[in-house]
Amino acid sequence: MILENGVVRTLEPSLPVARALAIAGERIAGGVGTHETALASPEVVDLGGRTVVPGFNDAHVHFPTWALAQRQIDLDGCRTLEEALARVRGTPVPEAGRWIRAYGWRSGDWTPSVEPTRADLDAFTGTVPAALISKDYHSLWLNSAGLALADGNLEVAGGVVGRDESGEPTGVLREEAAWSFKERFLTVSDDEYVEAMRVGVRLALSRGVTAVHDKDGWLGAPRLWQRLREEGNLGLRVWQSLPHNLIGALEAVGVRSRIGDDFPRLGYVKVFMDGTLGSETALMLDGSGVEITSAEELAEIVRRAARIGWPVAVHAIGDRANRNALDAFEQTADEWRPLGLRHRVEHAQCLAPEDVGRFAAIGVAASVQFSHAPSDRDLAERFWPDRLDGAYAWRSLLDSGAVVANGSDAPIEELDPLAGIRAGVLRTADERPAWRPEQAVTVEEALVATCVAPAWLTGDERRRGKLLPGYAADLVVLDRDPVSCAPEELSEVRVVATMVGGRWAHKPPPWD
């Protein structure tokens, strides 16, 4: 196949734009940049002036959770408690034995900013249990019927249980308390997950996503992907995380990173250092927040993982959490650096300015989410007014030489790479001026962060992430060139078609 009569953005600095693209089987063939090819009787696809870029690789997505959330009540964007309650109240009551489920609320976005309570839900839910996950997925809002299932057993290490003046639970659980409750009482069957993921894969492909780094690091996630593969509905390359508490089991059976192929492949272990901005549990240098893993504990995890060849991804939001993570990686560098392990800090959301340069110096990537900057701007200004110099500092990280990979963090934000690219470039998602525009990135940098850097993190920088001979034919056809179009037109860029491994996975030609 030859794609011609368009703009091919290779993301290779030595040949940024090609005139045509030749594809043989699953890979890009010779003839990039020319019409010369050894292909016999190739199919010629007229791009009609459209633009081709490498397939988008979401470096941070909770895919099964995101897919399931598409079937739940969406509370994102609610501006008052009453609006959130109205959305829940307007949904049909589920059948007996099932929960009312919702996601996406964030009380910091409400006016006035009030803490929700079980009584707010009890007024209309009655005996039907209700569980509403916050936008950051670190808080759980329950009604009395839901709380009653725990029979008062809510406290766990690393968790926060909201209580009123009399000591009674308010209905809001945070961090480990929320996750523990979810694991005990909000179970979802494999069949439910797989059914949702089938639809989710098609939706992701329609948005140009050809690969994901799945952060749903619980033991059942690989099993779900395997089912999709066996039934022929996978379609995405998957770099799968596992919880760090499985390191001992991995060591015992001799399982090393990169086992499997791209559909899916086990890649890395995940650790949480702290909570989040929205739940006010981010670990900060002023002593506030929740510490889930200490620097010393992380150092031991990194050492153990290195001994069996596994890179580590560390969730860190607050400036103290990020410093602790960097300290642990630096202290253990002699043990993992010779192995070429590509560790990463997930989010790197609020950094002390003096820590920005440490990512490149230590050799740890910043796995960020461009969409978080405009989404979190109001909360960041409210909770971190004196820390904004190092908050969402994408430009500073790039200028320091750090590897910066971009993801969506879906379902916290939407799984939409073009929206993430716009957020990184424009630093706004509404009519307001750019927020801290000095930290904006260029379109080319945003594409590299969304295509090239995620491939580097998986050790695939020589076979994926660019449009060069020998690389996988994973690509996206766009209706216009995001690099050359005016900034105000970025919101109009649309995905026309998606190819994975040389096969059209979304809307094969001809196109209107």
C-alpha positions in Angstrom: 0.0 0.0 0.0 1.2 3.5 -0.7 -0.3 6.6 0.9 0.3 9.7 -1.1 -0.9 13.2 -1.9 -0.8 14.4 1.7 1.4 15.4 4.5 3.3 12.6 6.4 4.6 13.8 9.7 7.3 11.2 10.5 8.3 12.7 13.9 11.9 12.0 12.8 13.9 15.2 13.1 16.2 14.3 10.2 13.1 13.9 7.9 10.2 15.6 9.5 7.9 15.5 6.5 7.6 12.8 3.8 5.8 12.9 0.4 4.5 9.4 0.6 4.4 6.3 2.8 4.8 2.8 1.6 3.5 -0.1 3.7 4.3 -3.8 3.3 2.5 -6.2 5.6 2.6 -4.9 9.2 5.5 -2.5 8.7 6.5 0.7 6.9 8.5 -0.3 3.8 11.2 1.5 1.8 10.3 4.6 -0.2 9.4 6.9 2.7 9.7 10.4 1.2 9.6 9.2 -2.4 7.4 7.3 -4.7 10.1 4.6 -5.2 9.1 1.2 -3.7 9.8 -2.4 -4.3 6.1 -3.3 -3.7 4.5 -5.2 -6.5 1.2 -3.7 -7.7 0.6 -1.7 -4.5 -2.8 -0.3 -3.6 -2.5 3.5 -3.8 -4.5 5.5 -1.3 -5.0 9.2 -2.2 -4.9 11.2 1.1 -6.5 14.1 -0.6 -4.3 16.6 1.2 -4.9 15.0 4.6 -2.1 14.5 7.2 -0.7 11.3 8.5 1.0 11.0 12.0 2.1 8.0 14.0 -0.5 6.2 16.0 -1.4 7.9 19.4 0.0 6.0 22.4 -1.8 6.9 25.6 0.9 6.6 28.3 -1.5 6.6 31.2 -5.1 5.2 31.0 -7.1 3.0 33.3 -8.7 1.3 30.4 -11.1 -1.3 32.0 -12.2 1.3 34.5 -12.7 3.9 31.7 -14.6 1.5 29.6 -16.9 0.6 32.5 -17.4 4.3 33.4 -19.0 4.9 29.9 -22.0 3.0 31.3 -22.3 4.9 34.6 -23.7 8.3 35.5 -21.3 11.0 34.5 -21.0 13.8 37.1 -18.0 15.6 35.5 -18.7 19.3 34.9 -21.3 19.6 37.7 -21.0 23.1 39.2 -23.1 22.6 42.3 -24.0 19.8 44.7 -27.6 20.1 43.6 -26.7 19.6 39.9 -24.8 16.4 40.8 -27.7 15.1 42.8 -30.2 16.0 40.0 -28.1 13.8 37.6 -28.2 10.9 39.9 -31.9 11.4 40.7 -32.8 11.5 37.0 -31.4 8.0 36.4 -33.7 5.0 36.5 -33.4 2.9 39.7 -31.4 -0.2 39.0 -32.8 -3.7 39.5 -32.7 -5.3 42.9 -29.3 -6.2 44.2 -27.5 -3.7 42.0 -25.8 -0.4 42.8 -26.5 3.1 41.7 -23.1 4.0 40.2 -21.7 7.3 39.2 -18.3 8.9 38.6 -16.6 12.3 38.1 -17.8 14.5 41.0 -15.4 17.0 42.4 -16.6 19.1 45.3 -13.9 21.7 44.7 -15.7 22.6 41.4 -19.0 23.3 43.2 -20.3 26.7 44.2 -20.4 26.7 47.1 -17.7 24.2 47.7 -19.3 21.8 50.2 -18.5 18.3 51.3 -21.2 15.8 50.1 -22.8 13.5 52.7 -24.8 10.3 52.7 -27.9 12.3 53.8 -27.8 14.1 50.4 -28.2 10.8 48.7 -30.5 9.2 51.3 -33.2 11.7 50.5 -34.0 9.9 47.2 -32.1 6.6 47.1 -33.7 4.9 50.0 -32.6 1.3 50.5 -30.8 1.1 47.1 -27.0 1.3 47.7 -25.3 4.2 45.9 -21.6 4.6 45.2 -20.3 7.8 43.5 -16.5 7.8 42.6 -14.8 11.2 42.5 -13.2 12.7 39.4 -9.7 11.6 40.6 -11.0 8.2 41.7 -9.4 8.7 45.1 -12.7 9.4 47.0 -16.0 7.5 47.3 -19.3 9.0 48.2 -21.8 6.5 49.6 -25.3 6.6 50.9 -26.4 5.0 54.1 -27.5 1.8 52.4 -24.1 1.4 50.9 -22.3 2.3 54.1 -24.3 -0.2 56.1 -22.8 -3.1 54.2 -19.4 -2.4 55.8 -21.0 -2.8 59.3 -18.8 0.0 60.6 -15.6 -1.7 59.3 -14.3 1.3 57.3 -10.9 2.2 58.8 -7.8 0.9 57.0 -4.2 2.0 57.0 -3.6 4.9 54.6 -7.3 5.6 54.4 -9.4 8.6 55.5 -13.0 8.2 56.7 -15.0 11.4 56.8 -16.8 11.8 60.1 -19.2 14.4 61.5 -19.0 16.1 64.9 -20.6 13.1 66.6 -18.0 10.7 65.0 -20.5 9.1 62.6 -19.3 8.5 59.0 -20.4 11.3 56.6 -20.4 8.9 53.6 -17.1 10.0 52.0 -14.1 7.7 52.1 -10.7 8.7 50.7 -7.6 6.8 49.5 -7.2 3.3 50.9 -10.5 3.5 52.7 -12.3 4.1 49.4 -10.3 1.4 47.5 -10.8 -1.2 50.2 -14.5 -0.6 50.2 -14.6 -0.8 46.4 -12.7 -4.1 46.4 -15.1 -5.6 49.0 -18.5 -4.4 47.9 -18.3 -3.0 44.3 -17.1 -6.0 42.5 -17.6 -6.2 38.7 -17.7 -9.5 36.8 -15.2 -10.2 34.0 -18.1 -10.4 31.6 -19.2 -6.9 32.5 -15.7 -5.6 32.0 -15.1 -7.4 28.7 -18.4 -6.2 27.3 -17.6 -2.6 28.1 -14.0 -3.0 26.9 -15.1 -4.2 23.5 -17.0 -0.9 23.0 -14.1 1.0 24.5 -11.5 -0.4 22.1 -13.6 0.7 19.1 -14.0 4.2 20.6 -10.3 4.4 21.3 -9.4 3.4 17.7 -11.9 6.0 16.4 -9.8 8.6 18.3 -6.5 7.5 16.8 -5.3 5.5 19.8 -3.2 2.5 18.6 -1.5 1.7 21.9 -2.1 2.2 25.6 -0.2 1.9 28.9 -2.9 0.4 31.1 -2.7 1.6 34.7 -5.5 -0.6 36.0 -2.7 -2.5 37.8 -4.8 -5.2 39.5 -4.3 -8.9 38.9 -7.5 -9.3 36.8 -6.7 -6.8 34.1 -4.3 -9.0 32.0 -7.0 -11.6 32.1 -9.5 -9.2 30.5 -7.2 -8.2 27.7 -6.4 -11.9 27.1 -10.1 -12.6 26.6 -10.4 -9.7 24.1 -7.5 -11.1 22.2 -8.9 -14.7 22.1 -12.2 -13.4 20.7 -10.4 -11.2 18.2 -11.5 -7.9 19.7 -8.3 -6.5 21.1 -7.0 -4.2 18.3 -4.8 -2.1 20.6 -1.2 -2.7 21.7 -1.2 -2.9 25.5 1.7 -2.2 28.0 0.2 -3.6 31.2 1.1 -2.6 34.8 0.9 -4.9 37.8 0.7 -3.9 41.5 4.1 -3.8 43.3 2.9 -6.2 45.9 3.2 -8.9 43.3 7.0 -8.5 43.0 7.6 -11.5 45.3 5.3 -13.7 43.1 7.0 -12.5 39.9 10.4 -13.3 41.4 9.2 -16.8 42.6 8.1 -17.9 39.1 10.9 -16.1 37.2 8.6 -13.7 35.2 10.5 -10.7 33.8 9.2 -7.5 32.2 8.1 -7.6 28.6 6.6 -11.1 28.7 4.1 -11.6 26.0 3.7 -9.7 22.7 2.1 -6.3 22.1 -1.4 -7.7 22.5 -1.0 -7.5 25.5 2.5 -7.4 27.2 3.3 -7.3 30.9 5.7 -4.4 31.4 6.0 -2.7 34.8 4.9 -2.4 38.4 3.0 0.5 39.9 3.4 2.2 43.3 1.4 5.0 44.9 3.3 7.7 46.9 0.3 9.9 47.8 -3.3 10.9 47.0 -4.5 13.7 44.7 -5.2 17.4 44.5 -8.9 17.1 44.2 -9.2 14.9 47.3 -6.8 17.2 49.2 -4.6 14.2 49.9 -1.5 15.1 47.8 1.6 14.9 50.0 3.1 18.3 50.2 6.3 19.8 51.7 4.2 21.7 54.2 3.2 18.4 55.8 -0.3 18.2 54.5 -1.7 15.2 52.5 -1.5 11.4 52.8 1.7 9.4 52.5 0.9 6.0 51.0 4.5 4.9 50.4 7.6 6.5 52.0 10.9 7.2 50.1 12.5 4.3 52.0 9.8 1.9 51.1 9.9 2.9 47.5 13.7 2.5 47.4 13.3 -1.1 48.6 10.6 -1.7 46.0 12.8 -0.4 43.2 15.7 -2.6 44.3 13.5 -5.7 44.4 12.0 -4.9 41.0 15.4 -4.2 39.5 16.7 -7.7 40.6 14.0 -9.3 38.4 14.2 -6.7 35.6 11.0 -4.7 36.1 10.7 -0.9 35.7 8.6 1.0 38.2 5.9 3.6 37.7 5.3 5.8 40.7 2.1 7.9 41.2 3.2 11.2 42.7 1.1 14.4 42.8 2.4 16.6 45.6 5.8 18.2 45.8 6.8 16.1 48.8 5.7 12.9 47.1 7.6 13.8 43.9 10.8 14.6 45.9 10.5 11.4 47.8 10.1 9.4 44.6 13.1 11.1 43.0 15.2 10.6 46.2 14.4 6.8 46.0 15.3 6.5 42.4 18.5 8.5 42.9 19.5 6.4 45.9 19.1 3.1 44.0 20.4 4.3 40.6 23.6 2.1 40.7 21.3 -0.9 40.9 18.9 -0.2 38.1 20.7 2.2 35.7 23.1 -0.5 34.4 20.1 -2.6 33.5 18.6 0.1 31.3 15.3 0.2 33.2 13.0 3.0 32.3 11.4 4.2 35.4 8.7 6.9 35.4 6.9 9.2 37.8 3.2 9.4 37.0 1.7 12.9 37.0 4.7 14.8 38.4 1.9 17.4 39.0 3.4 19.7 41.6 7.2 20.0 41.8 9.5 22.1 43.9 11.3 24.2 41.3 14.7 22.8 42.4 13.4 19.2 41.6 12.5 19.9 38.0 15.9 19.2 36.7 16.4 16.0 38.7 14.2 13.9 36.3 16.8 14.2 33.4 19.7 14.1 35.8 18.6 10.8 37.4 17.2 9.3 34.2 13.5 9.0 35.2 10.7 10.0 32.8 7.8 12.3 33.6 4.6 10.6 32.6 2.2 13.5 32.6 -1.3 14.4 31.4 -1.5 17.6 29.4 -5.3 17.8 30.0 -4.8 18.1 33.7 -3.4 21.6 33.5 -6.6 23.4 32.2 -8.8 21.0 34.1 -7.2 21.6 37.5 -6.3 25.2 37.2 -9.0 26.5 39.6 -8.2 23.9 42.2 -4.4 24.4 41.9 -4.8 28.2 42.3 -6.9 27.6 45.4 -4.8 24.9 47.1 -1.3 25.6 45.7 -1.2 29.4 45.3 2.4 29.6 46.4 3.6 26.5 44.5 2.5 27.3 41.0 6.0 27.8 39.7 6.5 24.0 39.7 3.0 22.9 39.0 2.1 21.4 35.6 5.5 22.5 34.5 5.7 20.7 31.1 7.8 23.4 29.4 10.3 23.4 32.3 10.6 19.6 32.2 11.2 19.5 28.5 13.8 22.3 28.6 15.6 20.4 31.4 16.1 17.4 29.1 13.5 15.1 30.7 11.6 12.5 28.7 8.0 13.7 28.9 5.3 11.2 27.9 1.6 12.3 27.6 -1.5 10.3 28.6 -5.1 11.0 29.4 -5.5 9.4 32.9 -9.0 8.4 31.6 -11.5 8.2 33.1 -10.3 11.2 35.1 -10.0 13.0 31.8 -11.4 11.8 28.5 -9.5 9.3 26.4 -8.9 11.7 23.6 -5.3 12.4 22.4 -6.2 15.4 20.3 -7.8 17.0 23.3 -4.6 16.3 25.3 -2.5 17.8 22.6 -4.6 21.0 22.5 -4.4 21.3 26.3 -0.6 21.1 26.2 -0.3 23.7 23.4 -3.1 26.1 24.4 -3.1 25.6 28.2 -6.9 26.2 28.3 -10.0 24.1 27.6 -12.6 27.0 27.5 -12.8 30.6 26.6 -10.5 31.8 29.3 -6.9 32.9 28.4 -4.1 30.3 28.6 -3.2 29.3 32.2 0.5 29.8 32.8 1.2 29.9 29.1 5.0 29.9 29.8 4.6 26.2 30.4 3.0 25.5 27.1 4.5 23.0 24.6 4.5 23.2 20.8 2.4 20.9 18.6 5.5 19.0 17.5 6.5 18.5 21.2 3.0 17.4 22.1 3.0 14.8 19.3 6.4 13.5 20.4 5.1 13.2 23.9 2.0 11.3 22.7 3.7 9.0 20.1 7.5 8.8 20.5 8.0 9.0 24.3 5.5 6.3 25.2 7.3 4.0 22.8 10.6 4.8 24.4 9.2 3.9 27.8 8.4 0.4 26.6 11.8 0.0 24.9 10.2 0.2 21.5 11.7 3.4 20.2 13.2 1.7 17.2 10.1 0.0 16.0 7.1 2.2 17.0 6.3 5.9 17.5 7.7 7.2 14.2 6.8 6.7 10.5 10.1 5.2 9.2 11.1 2.1 7.3 11.0 -1.0 9.5 8.7 0.6 12.0 5.2 -0.8 12.8 2.6 0.7 10.4 0.6 2.2 13.3 -0.8 5.6 12.1 -3.6 8.1 12.2 -5.0 10.0 9.2 -6.2 13.5 10.3 -8.3 15.9 8.3 -5.7 18.7 8.5 -2.2 19.3 9.7 -2.1 20.2 13.4 1.4 21.5 13.0 0.7 24.1 10.4 -2.8 25.1 11.2 -3.6 28.2 13.2 -3.8 27.5 17.0 -7.5 28.4 17.0 -8.1 25.6 14.5 -6.7 22.9 16.7 -10.1 22.2 18.2 -11.3 21.4 14.6 -8.8 18.7 13.8 -10.5 15.4 13.4 -9.4 11.7 13.1 -10.3 10.4 9.7 -8.9 6.8 10.0 -6.7 4.7 12.1 -4.3 1.9 11.2 -2.7 -0.7 13.5 0.0 -3.0 12.1 -0.8 -2.3 8.5 -4.5 -2.9 8.8 -7.2 -0.3 8.9 -8.8 -0.5 12.3 -11.1 2.5 11.9 -12.7 3.8 8.7 -10.7 2.3 5.8 -10.6 4.4 2.6 -12.1 5.7 0.4 -13.1 8.7 2.5 -15.6 11.5 1.7 
